Amino acid sequence: MATTSVLEPKQRHVFARRFLELVIPPKIKQPTPNMYDSQNLAMFFYTELSEISEIVSNQLYLSGCSPVTNDNLESLGITAVVCALSEHEERRMMSDRSISENVKKMYVRLIDADFCDISAHFDSAAQFIDDEIRSGGRVLVHCAAGISRSCTLLLAYLMKYRQFDLRKSFNLVKASRRVVRPNNGFFQKLIDYERSIFGEDRQPSVRMVKHSEGDENEDSQDVRLIPDVVLEHAKRVDTNDWRHLA
């Protein structure tokens, strides 16, 4: 696996704040880690971005670009890769390496933006993953950071072929890679996909809610909808001690 280099002191707080902003939505009070805690949190965040996370033992993996090397793929026995990057991102982030021709590849070309219709790739990506796993292979799904696009495609697979609802799928992935956070538009597509799989008459396991829900003083014009499962994870953060996240 990729190793984590030591961050410079000035980078620690940047990484710490980025991680907290990722797991704690706006409008929820964020804790302020001290210098020592910032070091620990920053290293945790940096390490997760630098490693390949095992989601389903010996079958399914998730990562960003940085650890996608032939050495890492070979050491994990990965036989197929789903790459969720735009062509521009791939040229910029992957130009210094080429994946072995023995590894099967599927490309999902889109950017990480709410308006992108990632659902157009759900069925094909899920089938690609399932076919490879059924044949005894191991699949890595990656995007730029292993946070949004790759996680979204992996969640679609877990719903369609493992018959996990969206909430169970998200909790499973987050247990292994705590920085995952599909953007809000992707989450809505996943909610729609869940209903198409399990039936329109079934209550979706995740719903989009106002993140200021319960705050009577909130300006309604500044309210966005986010997945309730993300809110639940965020609210577990004790503002006096966030360290259980790491």
C-alpha positions as CSV (number, residue, x, y, z in Angstrom):
1,M,0.0,0.0,0.0
2,A,1.0,3.6,-0.4
3,T,2.7,5.1,2.6
4,T,1.9,8.4,4.1
5,S,4.6,11.1,4.2
6,V,4.9,13.6,7.1
7,L,2.9,16.7,6.5
8,E,4.5,20.1,7.0
9,P,3.1,21.9,10.1
10,K,1.4,24.6,7.9
11,Q,-0.5,21.8,6.1
12,R,-1.9,20.1,9.2
13,H,-4.7,22.6,9.9
14,V,-5.6,22.8,6.2
15,F,-6.1,19.0,6.0
16,A,-7.9,19.0,9.4
17,R,-10.3,21.7,8.3
18,R,-11.0,20.0,5.0
19,F,-11.8,16.7,6.6
20,L,-14.2,18.3,9.1
21,E,-15.9,20.2,6.4
22,L,-16.3,17.0,4.4
23,V,-17.9,15.0,7.2
24,I,-19.8,17.8,8.9
25,P,-22.2,19.7,6.7
26,P,-22.5,23.5,6.8
27,K,-24.7,25.0,9.5
28,I,-23.6,22.3,12.0
29,K,-21.1,23.6,14.5
30,Q,-17.7,22.3,13.9
31,P,-15.2,21.5,16.6
32,T,-11.8,23.3,16.6
33,P,-9.0,20.8,17.1
34,N,-5.8,22.0,18.9
35,M,-2.4,21.7,17.3
36,Y,-1.8,18.2,18.5
37,D,-5.2,17.0,17.4
38,S,-4.9,18.7,14.1
39,Q,-1.8,16.6,13.4
40,N,-3.6,13.4,14.2
41,L,-6.7,14.3,12.2
42,A,-4.7,15.6,9.3
43,M,-2.6,12.5,9.1
44,F,-5.8,10.4,9.2
45,F,-7.4,12.3,6.4
46,Y,-4.2,12.3,4.3
47,T,-3.7,8.6,4.9
48,E,-7.2,7.7,3.7
49,L,-6.7,9.6,0.5
50,S,-3.4,7.8,0.0
51,E,-4.6,4.3,0.4
52,I,-6.8,1.7,-1.3
53,S,-9.7,0.8,1.0
54,E,-11.1,-2.7,1.1
55,I,-14.9,-2.5,1.0
56,V,-15.9,-6.2,0.5
57,S,-13.1,-8.6,1.6
58,N,-11.0,-9.9,-1.3
59,Q,-13.5,-8.6,-3.8
60,L,-14.2,-4.9,-3.9
61,Y,-11.9,-1.9,-3.3
62,L,-12.2,1.9,-3.4
63,S,-9.6,4.7,-3.8
64,G,-8.5,7.9,-5.3
65,C,-5.8,8.2,-8.0
66,S,-2.6,8.4,-6.0
67,P,-2.4,4.7,-4.9
68,V,-3.4,3.3,-8.3
69,T,-0.1,1.7,-9.3
70,N,0.7,-1.7,-10.8
71,D,2.5,-2.6,-7.7
72,N,-0.5,-1.9,-5.5
73,L,-2.9,-3.6,-7.9
74,E,-0.7,-6.7,-8.1
75,S,-0.2,-6.9,-4.3
76,L,-4.0,-6.9,-3.8
77,G,-4.8,-9.2,-6.6
78,I,-6.9,-6.7,-8.4
79,T,-8.0,-7.9,-11.8
80,A,-10.3,-5.0,-13.0
81,V,-10.5,-1.3,-12.5
82,V,-13.4,1.1,-12.9
83,C,-12.0,4.6,-13.5
84,A,-14.4,7.5,-12.9
85,L,-12.5,10.4,-14.2
86,S,-13.0,12.9,-17.0
87,E,-10.5,12.6,-19.8
88,H,-8.8,15.8,-18.7
89,E,-8.4,14.5,-15.1
90,E,-7.0,11.2,-16.4
91,R,-4.4,13.0,-18.5
92,R,-3.4,15.2,-15.6
93,M,-3.5,12.7,-12.7
94,M,-2.5,9.4,-14.4
95,S,-0.1,10.5,-17.1
96,D,2.9,9.3,-15.0
97,R,1.7,5.7,-14.9
98,S,0.1,3.1,-17.1
99,I,-2.0,0.2,-15.8
100,S,-1.0,-3.3,-16.9
101,E,-2.8,-4.6,-20.0
102,N,-3.7,-7.7,-17.9
103,V,-6.1,-5.6,-15.8
104,K,-9.5,-5.1,-17.3
105,K,-10.7,-1.4,-17.4
106,M,-13.9,0.4,-17.6
107,Y,-14.0,4.2,-17.9
108,V,-16.9,6.4,-16.6
109,R,-16.3,9.8,-18.0
110,L,-17.8,12.6,-15.9
111,I,-16.9,15.3,-13.4
112,D,-17.8,15.5,-9.7
113,A,-20.7,17.9,-10.0
114,D,-24.3,17.8,-8.7
115,F,-25.8,18.2,-12.2
116,C,-23.9,15.3,-13.8
117,D,-26.2,12.3,-14.6
118,I,-24.0,9.6,-13.1
119,S,-27.1,7.3,-13.0
120,A,-26.6,6.8,-16.7
121,H,-23.6,4.6,-15.7
122,F,-25.1,2.7,-12.8
123,D,-26.3,-0.4,-14.6
124,S,-23.2,-0.8,-16.8
125,A,-20.7,-0.2,-14.0
126,A,-22.6,-2.5,-11.6
127,Q,-22.7,-5.2,-14.2
128,F,-19.0,-4.8,-14.9
129,I,-18.2,-5.2,-11.2
130,D,-20.5,-8.1,-10.7
131,D,-19.2,-10.0,-13.8
132,E,-15.6,-9.7,-12.6
133,I,-16.3,-10.7,-9.0
134,R,-18.4,-13.7,-10.1
135,S,-15.5,-14.9,-12.3
136,G,-13.3,-14.8,-9.2
137,G,-11.7,-11.4,-9.8
138,R,-11.2,-8.4,-7.6
139,V,-12.3,-4.9,-8.6
140,L,-11.0,-1.5,-7.7
141,V,-13.3,1.5,-8.3
142,H,-11.5,4.8,-8.2
143,C,-12.0,8.5,-9.0
144,A,-9.8,11.5,-8.2
145,A,-9.9,11.2,-4.4
146,G,-12.1,8.2,-3.7
147,I,-14.8,10.3,-2.1
148,S,-17.7,11.0,-4.4
149,R,-17.9,9.5,-7.9
150,S,-16.3,6.1,-7.2
151,C,-18.3,5.8,-4.0
152,T,-21.5,6.5,-5.9
153,L,-20.8,3.8,-8.4
154,L,-19.9,1.3,-5.7
155,L,-23.1,2.1,-3.8
156,A,-25.1,1.4,-7.0
157,Y,-23.5,-2.0,-7.3
158,L,-24.2,-2.9,-3.6
159,M,-27.9,-2.0,-4.1
160,K,-28.3,-3.9,-7.4
161,Y,-26.3,-7.0,-6.9
162,R,-25.9,-7.3,-3.1
163,Q,-29.5,-6.2,-2.4
164,F,-28.4,-3.8,0.3
165,D,-30.5,-0.7,0.6
166,L,-28.8,2.7,0.2
167,R,-28.5,3.4,3.9
168,K,-26.9,0.0,4.6
169,S,-24.6,0.4,1.6
170,F,-23.4,3.8,2.6
171,N,-22.8,2.8,6.2
172,L,-20.8,-0.3,5.0
173,V,-18.6,1.8,2.7
174,K,-18.1,4.6,5.3
175,A,-17.0,2.0,7.9
176,S,-14.0,1.2,5.7
177,R,-13.4,4.6,4.2
178,R,-14.6,7.4,6.4
179,V,-13.9,10.2,3.9
180,V,-16.6,9.0,1.4
181,R,-19.3,11.6,0.6
182,P,-21.1,11.5,-2.7
183,N,-22.3,15.0,-3.7
184,N,-25.9,15.8,-3.1
185,G,-26.9,15.4,-6.7
186,F,-25.4,11.9,-6.8
187,F,-27.2,11.0,-3.6
188,Q,-30.5,12.0,-5.2
189,K,-29.7,9.8,-8.1
190,L,-28.9,6.9,-5.7
191,I,-32.2,7.4,-3.9
192,D,-34.0,7.2,-7.3
193,Y,-32.0,4.1,-8.2
194,E,-32.9,2.4,-4.9
195,R,-36.6,2.9,-5.6
196,S,-36.2,1.5,-9.1
197,I,-34.6,-1.6,-7.6
198,F,-36.8,-2.2,-4.6
199,G,-40.0,-0.7,-5.8
200,E,-41.6,2.7,-6.0
201,D,-44.0,1.8,-3.2
202,R,-41.2,1.2,-0.8
203,Q,-40.1,4.0,1.4
204,P,-36.5,5.0,0.5
205,S,-33.9,4.2,3.2
206,V,-32.3,7.7,2.7
207,R,-34.1,10.9,2.2
208,M,-33.0,14.4,1.4
209,V,-33.6,16.8,4.3
210,K,-32.9,20.4,5.2
211,H,-29.6,20.6,7.0
212,S,-31.0,23.5,9.1
213,E,-34.0,21.4,10.1
214,G,-35.1,22.3,13.6
215,D,-33.4,25.7,13.5
216,E,-36.1,28.3,13.6
217,N,-33.7,31.1,13.1
218,E,-32.3,29.7,9.8
219,D,-32.8,31.8,6.7
220,S,-34.9,29.6,4.5
221,Q,-33.3,31.1,1.4
222,D,-29.9,29.7,2.5
223,V,-31.1,26.1,3.0
224,R,-30.0,23.2,0.9
225,L,-31.1,19.6,0.9
226,I,-28.6,16.9,2.0
227,P,-29.0,13.2,2.7
228,D,-30.2,12.4,6.2
229,V,-27.6,9.6,6.5
230,V,-24.9,12.2,6.1
231,L,-26.5,14.4,8.8
232,E,-26.7,11.4,11.2
233,H,-22.9,10.7,10.8
234,A,-22.1,14.4,11.2
235,K,-24.2,14.8,14.4
236,R,-22.3,11.9,16.0
237,V,-19.4,14.2,16.3
238,D,-19.0,15.4,19.8
239,T,-18.0,19.1,19.5
240,N,-15.8,18.5,22.6
241,D,-14.1,15.5,21.1
242,W,-14.2,14.7,17.4
243,R,-11.3,12.2,17.7
244,H,-13.5,9.1,17.5
245,L,-13.8,9.8,13.8
246,A,-10.2,8.7,13.4
